Amino acid sequence: MEMREMEEVLIRQGRSLAETPTYTVASVITVLIFVCFLVQRAIYRFGKWLKMTRRKALFASLEKIKEELMLLGLISLLLAQWARWISEICVNSSLFSSKFYTCSEDDNGIHQKMLSKSSFLFLNESDVPPKGIINNHKSHQCGEGHEPFVSLEGLEQLHRFLFVLGITHVLYSCLAVGLAMSKIYSWRKWENQARISAVADSNMQAKKNKVMRRQTTFVFHHTSHPWSRSPVLIWMLCFLRQFKSSIRKSDYLALRLGFLTKHKLPLSYNFHNYIVRSMEDEFHGILGISYPLWGYAILCIFVNIHGLNIYFWLSFIPAILVMVVGTKLQHVVSSLALEIMEQTGPSVGTQVKPRDDLFWFRKPEILLRLIQFIIFQNAFEMATFIWSLVIQFYPLSLCLLSKYIEHKT
């Protein structure tokens, strides 16, 4: 009888590692090691392929993603090891003002009622308290009028959120790189046509006539609309154009010709390969989570107070910034076309002159920083949604979703 009672106590409280069968421990370790080795070897093989194909910039981007995973792994390790120490830090209960709660006191009251109800059902069925109840009672007990600075359950939920944020950001970064590369490679057919035409046209006068026709088409597409002459309405025109087509064939050929002319390169030069290498270099700047982005994430978590609905308003930022970046890029191309028309008229084959002066503060890097922020903000919003809907405790999910639905309606 005593042995059976001891086993029932172990089942209720959970077995320690010394009281757990060795085959279950070995099975868990085997699965973890297999998954980790599978991911590690996949990253290694991909990096080796990048080295073999001499894509140094993409390999540097891969190294940046590995640094991000290593940083998140270190944060996860520190949280796992320091969780109990942090939960033993006791502070006065008066510091826990409801003004800094994610949900209102009414929502918290509903939460507590559902917890007590669920614990009552569990105790009636099997005398096994639900997850979270044991942790709250067995964690460090503070004196009367004091509470843990962050409870063990709160640290566990934070641990899960950072894990979801890291995975989501890496996936978003890979998706952004993949979409950009697929768009760039779709221009290869224009490059092949231009190079074949350059080799086939041995007559110099025929080449000049073809160049003039391309320039005329480029200028016509961007200056034919009446709004293109207005310094104000042209921004509205560029805003609308970004939804129709980002880059036309005439745009690509005009920019190609301007680049070859400025650097005195032959018309058979592979301009597309240059664009691919340049984009691969730029990917290194938009990947990873920089210190300002970590500070931004901490600030968002701090101001996520009931009543502000901060995540609802932040969800509009990526869409707005994407349209701002698209409008600016369209304006740069339109400005190049207007320069040709105003200086020489569309009938003369003057080349476009891309330069940093056309960008904000003469720094094209600002657009890269905005793209990096857009990727992080999208990942942060998606991680918050997944964490609150799937991983977080269900009543709090209802609270967060109800706030979003209230503002939506």
N, C-alpha and C positions, 0 to 999 in steps of 0.2 A: 504493500500500500504506500509506503513512504517513497519508494522509487517512482511509482506512478504519479504521486503528488509533486515530486521534484520535476518530473518531465513536464507536467502541466504548467508549472511555474516558468520553466524555461521557454515553453511555447508562447506563454502570454507575454513574457518580457523580452524574448528574442535570445537566441543562443550566441555565446561569444565565439570567437574564432577557434579557441581550444576545444569547444564542445560541438563544433560543426564537422560533419564527415569530410574526410580528406578528398574524396572524389568530387564533391561539390565545389570545394575551393580550387582544386586543380582544373576543373572544367571552366570556371569563371576566368581564371588566369589565362588559360589556353585561348579562349575566345578574345580576350582583350589584347593579348600579344599578337594573335593572328590579324586582327583588324588594324592594329598600329603598324605592323610590318607591311601589310598590304598598302596602306596609305603612304608609308615612308618610301617603299620601293617604287610606287607609281610616280611620286614626285621626283625621285632620283632618276628614273628612266626618262621622264619628260625633260629634266634638266640635261641629261646626257644627249638627248636628241637635239636640243637647242644648241649645245656646244658643237655637235657634229655638223649642223647646218649653219654654223657661224652666226647665230643670232644672239650676239652678246647683250644687246639691249633687253631682249625678252628674257634672257637668262638672269640679268640683273633684276628685272621685275619679279621673276620667280623667287629670287633670293629675298626680296622685300616681303613677299607673301609668307615665306618661311619664317622671317623675323617676326611678322605679326602673329603667326601661329605659336611661335616660341614664347612671345610675350604673354599671350593669352594662357598658355600652359603654365607659365610661371605664376601668373595671377591666380589661376585655379589651384595650384599647389599651395600657395601662401594662404589662400582662403580656407583650404581644407585643414591646414596645420594650425592656423591661428584662430579658427572659429571659436573654440572653447575659451581661449584667452580673452578674445574680444567680448564674448558673452558674459564673462566674469567682471567686466567693468560696470559698476553700478553707478547710476546717477539718480538725482532726485526726480520723483514722478511728476513734479510740477513742470519739468522741462518738456514733457510730452504733451504739448498743446495740440488740440484738435485742428488748429489753424494750419499745421504742417502735415496733416493726414492726406493721403491720396483720395480717400472717400470720406463722406460726411459721417457724423456721429450716428445718424439714423442707419446709414449703410453698415457701419460697424456693429450697431445693435442687431441688425438682421443677421450679420455674419456670426455673431456670438450665439444667437438663438439656433441657427442652423448647425453650428458646431456642437452645442449641447444636445440638440436633438439627435444628430448623427451618432454622438458618443453614447447616448442612451440606447439607441437601437443596437449598436455594436455590443454593448455590455450585456444586453438581454440575449443576444444570439450566441456569442462565443466568449464573452468576457475579455475580448481583445480590444483595447482602445484603438481608435483610428490614428492614422499617422499624423504626427504633429502634437497630439495630446501628451504622449509620453515625453517628447522632447521638451515641452514647456514645463512639465513638472520635474523632470530629472535634470534640467539644466541648472546652472548656478542659481541658488536662491539668495536674492538680495534681502536686506532688512526691510522692515515696514517703512513705507513711504519711498522706497527706491525700486528701480527697475533696471534690467540690463540695458546698456547703451544700444546694443543690437542683439536680439535674441538669436538662438541657434537656428531656429526655423527661418528667421529673416535672412540670416547669412546664407543658408542653404538656397533660398529662393534667389538671392543676389548672385550666387554661384551659377545657378541655372541660367539666369538672364545674361550674364557675361558670356557663357558658353554659346547661347543662341545668337548673341550679337556677333561674336567672332565668326561663327560658321556662316551666318547670313551675309556679313560684309565680304568674306572671301568669295562666296558664290556670286554676289553682286559685282564684285571687281572682275571676276572671270567672265561674267556675262557681258559687262561693258567692253572688255577687251575683245571678246569674240564678235560682238556686233560691229565694233569699229573696224576690225580686220575684214569681216565679210563685206562691209560697205566699200572699203578701199579696194579689195580684190575684184569687186564688180566693175571697177574702172579699167581693169587690165585690157579689156577688149578695145577701148578707145586708144590706149597706148599702142597696142599692136597695129591698129589701123593707121595711126599717125606715123609709125616707124616704117610700115610697108609703103605708105604713100611717099615718105621722104626718100626711100631708096628707089622707088619706081620712077619718080619725077626727076629726070636728069636735066630737064630744061629749067634754067634759073627763072625765066619769066613766068613759067607755069607755076613754080613754087610760090613766087610772090603773089600771083593772082589768087592762089588757093589760100594763102595766109590772109590776104585782104578780105576774102569771103568769110573766113572764120571769125575774124575780128569784127566784121560788120554784123554777123549773126549774134555774137556775144554782146555787142553794144546795143543792138536792137532789142534783145530780150530784156535788158535791164534799164533801158532809157525810153522805151516807146510809150510807157504809161504816163499820163499827165502828172500824176503825183510824184514821179521821180525827179521833177524839177524843183519841187518845194522842199526846203531843208527840214520841215516839220512832217509833212505828209509822207515823205519817203520812208520814215520810220514805221508808219502804219502799213505802208506797202510791203516793206521787208518783213514785218510781223506776219502778214497774211501769206507771203510767198513761202515761208518756211514750212507751211503745212502742205504745200503743193509738190515741190521738188527741191531738194537741197542743192544738188550739183547736176547741171546739164552737161551734155557732151561739149557744147560750145564753151562753157565755163572752164572745163578741164583743159581743152585745147588752147584757150587763150592764156590761162595761167602757165601752161606748159611752155608756150612760145615765149612768154615774158621771162620765165626762168632761164631758158636756153639762151635768149638774147643777152640778158644781163651778164651771164657767166661765160658768154662766147663759146657755147657748146654746139656740136653738130646736131642737126635735126633728127638724126638717128639715135641720139642719146636716150637711154631708158629712164625717163622721168618717173615712171611708176615705181621702179625699184627705189628711187630716192625717197619718194613719199612713204613707202613701206618702212624703210629704215628710220626716217624721221619720226613716224608715228610710234614705232617700237621704242625709240628714245623717250618720247613723251609719256609713254605708259608708266615708266618708272616714277614720274612725278605725280601721277594721279592714284597710284596704289598705296596701300598701307593706311594706318591711322596715325596722323601726326599729333604732336602735343596740343596744338590749339583745338583739334577735333575731340581729343579726350577731355579737355577743359570744357568744351561746348556740351559734351554728353553729361558731364558732372553737373553743369549748370541746369540742364534740362531736368535731370533727376531731382535737383534741389527745389526748383520752382514748380514741380508737378504737384501743386496743392489743390485741394478740392475747391471748385469754383472757378479756377483759372482755365481749366480745360486746355492746358498748354499743348498737349499732343495733337489735339484737333486742329489748332491753328498752325502748328508746325508742319502738318501734313500738306499744307498748301505751298510751302517753300520750294520743294524740289520742282513742282510743275511750273511755278513762276520763274525760277532760275533757268530751267531748260528753255523756256520761251524767250527769256532775255538773251541767253547765249546764242540761240538760233537767229534771233533778230539782229544781233550785232554782227554775226558772221555774214548774213545776207547783206547788211549795210556795207560791210567791207568790200564785198564783190561789186555791189552797185556803185560804190564810190570809185572803184577802179574803172568801171565802164563810163561813168560820167566824166572822169578826167580825160579819157580818150576823145569823147564827143566834144567837150568844151575846148580842148586845145587844138585839135586838128580836124574835127568832123569825122563822121563815121566812115567816110569813103577812103580815108588814108589809113594805111596799115601800121599804126603806131602801137607798140607793145604795152601791155599792162606793166605796172611797176609796184609789185607788192612790197610793203615796208612796215615797220613797227609803228610808224606814226598814225596809222589808221586805227589802232587799237586804243583802249582806255589807258591813259597815262603813258602811252608808248610802250606798254608792257603786255605782250600776248600771254605771258605767264598767268595773268589774272584769270583768263578763261580756264586754264588748267586747274587753278585752285578752286574755281567755282564748280568744275566738273567733279573734282575730288570731294568737295563738300556735298554735292548732289548724291553721289554714290553712298557716302556715309549716312546722310540723312535718310535716304530710302532704306538702307540696311537697319538703321536705328528704329525707324517706324515699324518695319516688318518684324524685327526682333521683339519689340514691345507688344505687338499684336499677337504673335505666336506665343510669347511667354504668358500673357494675360489670358489668352483663350484656351490654350492646351496644357501648359505646364503649371501655371499658377493655380491656387485653390479655386474651385468653381464659384463660390459666392463673390469673391473679389473680381472674377472675370465678368460676372453679371453687373457688378458695380461699374467697372470701367466701360463696358459696352453700353450700359444704359446712359452714361454721361455722353458718350459719342452720339447715340441715337437721339437724345434730347436736343443736342445742338444741331444735328443734321435736319431735324424736323422743325 
